[in-house]
Amino acid sequence: MRRSSGCLDRTAGALLLAVGAWLALLSLPSQASHFAAARSGLLSGYRAAALVAPPPARIQSVGRPSRQTPPGHEPPKAAPYLPRISPDPAVGPHHAVGGNARVLKLTHGSPGVRTIALTFDDGPHPEYTPKLLALLEHYQVKATFFVVGKMVERYPDLVRMEQAAGHEIGNHTFDHVNVTRLPDDQVTSEWAGCERAVQAITGLTMKYCRPPGGRYDRATVSAASRLGLTTVLWTDNSADYASHSASRMERRVLARVSNGGIILMHDGVQQTIEVLPQLIETLRRRGYRFVTLSEMQAESARRPTGPSASHRNASPYPRTPPAECAPPA
């Protein structure tokens, strides 16, 4: 502060000298010499002020930071993009190469056939399975039930009723768990445990499976494929587990439905019982025919469209799963 005060005093003194020179020259007789001398005096004063004044301080910007990053402070690099498997319009099962095993995945039927597959997850359920079977029998509709192994052991007669009515039975794991979080051997145990439970009661060898919540990756699909199971997803999610009203569920399904569609519903939800009659009637008025997954796949094989499935979905990376499904009661 003292140094700055001294510099200001010297600057002010030099300026006063320049002003004094200007006033003294006003008394000169010649106007030309008057202005010339005044100009010279002022310039001398400004030069003197410049010599004693300190250099201006550099103003540091507080706005946008510099683009240059100091060494060692570089931001972390973004994770590499990994491609995702997404539902695509292939016909029949997808055959994606994973190691030496053929991976089987079914997303929907043929877009050239006006068929719909109704699928019901999480059963059997002692209260709702008989109601579903009665409705399906009334409308002469065949569906596919993805059952949970522990529920099969608890209510074996309901599974026998599904089989006797001509419905297809699929594998929904034994414990209804997120199989993507399990080690490979436990994933296989989940599929195999449900397989054993159903086979002990019905004598059937199941062809299709669906991972709970639609969560799957390469390991879970490969494990199912080694057991001869085709992983099935869906094209239309009724979201019945979200406690929507029957009318809202119907609008949701009908807005998205198309040829070869697979509709996801649940065994154990009251809204499913309520929406099913009007949903079946509306879809029939629109010209759709209801089939099991085996019938849908067989018809798709007779009507191949587009590139062969062996050239689709070769990526080993998992896809983004659909919305979560509610666990069984």
Secondary structure as UniProt FT lines:
FT   HELIX           2..24
FT   HELIX           25..27
FT   HELIX           31..52
FT   TURN            71..72
FT   STRAND          94..98
FT   TURN            99..100
FT   STRAND          101..106
FT   TURN            111..112
FT   STRAND          115..123
FT   TURN            126..127
FT   HELIX           128..138
FT   TURN            139..140
FT   STRAND          144..147
FT   HELIX           149..154
FT   HELIX           156..164
FT   TURN            165..166
FT   STRAND          168..171
FT   HELIX           179..181
FT   HELIX           184..202
FT   STRAND          208..209
FT   HELIX           212..214
FT   HELIX           218..226
FT   TURN            227..228
FT   STRAND          230..232
FT   STRAND          236..237
FT   HELIX           240..242
FT   HELIX           246..256
FT   TURN            259..260
FT   STRAND          261..266
FT   TURN            267..268
FT   HELIX           270..285
FT   TURN            286..287
FT   STRAND          289..290
FT   HELIX           293..302
FT   HELIX           309..311
//
